[in-house]
Every structure is written in C-alpha cells, then in structure tokens.
Amino acid sequence: MASWTLFSIYYTIRVWTKGVNRIIPYVYDTIPNVFTTIGVLGTFVGIYFGLLNFDVENITESIPSLLEGLKTAFTTSIWGISLSLVFGKISQVVLRSAEQKLPPKPTDEL
C-alpha cells in the first residue's frame, strides 16, 4: 500500500504541475479504486493468516494468532477505505484546478 500511496502522490503532483494533457486519465481515475482494492485484499490476507494456524482442538491457544490476523484485516480495510476517500477528494480538486488552467478550446468561444 505504501508504494501505491507514493505513486498516487507523485501522479497527483504531476497533474497539478504539468496539467491534464500530460497524464493518462485512466490511471489517474483509478487511484481511489486501487486503494479500496488493496484494502479488501489485505482483509482477506489477514483473515487467511489468522486462520492458517487455527486449531479447533486447541481453541484457547489459537485465539492470539487469529486475533493478529483479524487485526491485520481490519487495519488494511480501514487504511484502504480512508486513503480511497482522501485521494478521491484530492484528485477531484486537483483535476478541476488543472482543467481550469487549460486554454479555452476554439469552440468554447462561439
């Protein structure tokens, strides 16, 4: 998630400084969605690792590893959704600002 966050910051700054003509719109539009996807993936990975060493014959001893996996699951979900919301709003503001910097199209003057 850290590498995607850094890439998202870089790409957002690039839109802010260079404008919308210098980016791939599809990549920019998917930034918030990828955070959600990473969060959901982290949820399943955390649950998987929590259940990996779970022993139904010895539930009392298995609970700490299960709780560690669930902690990972919930943490990645919270981070994924939070970053998706934050970058979703930031990307809207930056895109709107970058589009206002564009010169008017010839058809806009008519």
C-alpha positions in Angstrom: 0.0 0.0 0.0 2.9 2.3 0.7 4.3 2.1 -2.9 0.8 2.8 -4.3 0.4 5.8 -2.0 3.8 7.2 -3.1 2.8 6.7 -6.8 -0.5 8.3 -6.2 1.1 11.4 -4.6 3.6 11.6 -7.4 0.9 11.3 -10.1 -1.4 13.9 -8.3 1.5 16.3 -8.1 2.2 15.7 -11.8 -1.4 16.6 -12.7 -1.2 19.7 -10.5 2.1 20.9 -12.1 2.0 19.7 -15.7 -1.7 19.7 -16.4 -4.2 17.1 -17.6 -2.7 16.8 -21.1 0.5 15.1 -19.7 -1.2 12.2 -17.9 -3.1 9.0 -18.7 -6.6 9.8 -17.5 -7.5 6.1 -16.8 -4.6 5.8 -14.4 -5.5 9.0 -12.6 -9.2 8.0 -12.3 -8.3 4.5 -10.8 -6.2 5.9 -7.9 -9.0 5.8 -5.3 -10.3 2.4 -6.5 -7.0 0.8 -6.2 -6.8 1.8 -2.5 -10.1 0.1 -1.9 -9.0 -3.0 -3.7 -5.7 -3.2 -1.8 -7.7 -2.8 1.5 -10.1 -5.6 0.6 -7.1 -7.8 -0.5 -5.4 -7.1 2.8 -8.6 -8.1 4.6 -8.6 -11.5 3.0 -4.9 -12.0 3.5 -5.2 -11.0 7.2 -8.1 -13.4 7.7 -6.2 -16.2 5.8 -3.1 -15.8 8.0 -5.3 -15.7 11.1 -7.0 -18.9 10.2 -3.8 -20.6 8.9 -2.6 -21.8 12.4 -6.1 -22.0 13.9 -6.6 -25.4 15.7 -10.1 -26.3 16.6 -8.7 -28.9 19.0 -6.9 -26.2 20.9 -9.0 -23.1 20.5 -7.6 -21.2 23.5 -4.1 -21.3 22.2 -5.2 -20.5 18.7 -7.1 -17.3 19.5 -4.0 -15.0 19.7 -2.9 -15.8 16.1 -6.4 -15.5 14.9 -6.7 -12.0 16.5 -3.4 -10.9 15.0 -4.8 -11.9 11.6 -8.0 -10.1 12.2 -6.1 -7.0 13.4 -4.2 -7.0 10.1 -7.5 -7.5 8.2 -9.3 -4.6 9.8 -6.2 -2.3 9.7 -5.8 -2.8 5.9 -9.5 -2.2 5.4 -9.5 1.0 7.3 -6.4 2.3 5.6 -7.7 1.3 2.1 -11.1 2.9 2.6 -9.6 6.0 4.2 -7.0 6.6 1.5 -9.6 6.0 -1.1 -11.8 8.7 0.3 -8.9 11.1 0.8 -7.4 10.6 -2.7 -10.8 10.6 -4.3 -11.5 14.1 -3.0 -7.9 15.3 -3.6 -8.0 14.0 -7.2 -11.3 15.8 -7.9 -9.9 19.1 -6.6 -6.6 18.8 -8.4 -8.2 17.7 -11.7 -10.7 20.6 -11.6 -7.9 23.1 -10.9 -5.7 21.6 -13.7 -8.6 21.8 -16.2 -9.2 25.4 -15.4 -5.6 26.2 -16.3 -6.2 24.8 -19.9 -6.5 27.3 -22.6 -10.1 27.6 -24.0 -11.0 25.5 -26.9 -11.8 27.3 -30.2 -15.4 26.0 -30.0 -15.8 27.4 -26.4 -15.7 31.0 -27.8 -18.7 30.6 -30.0 
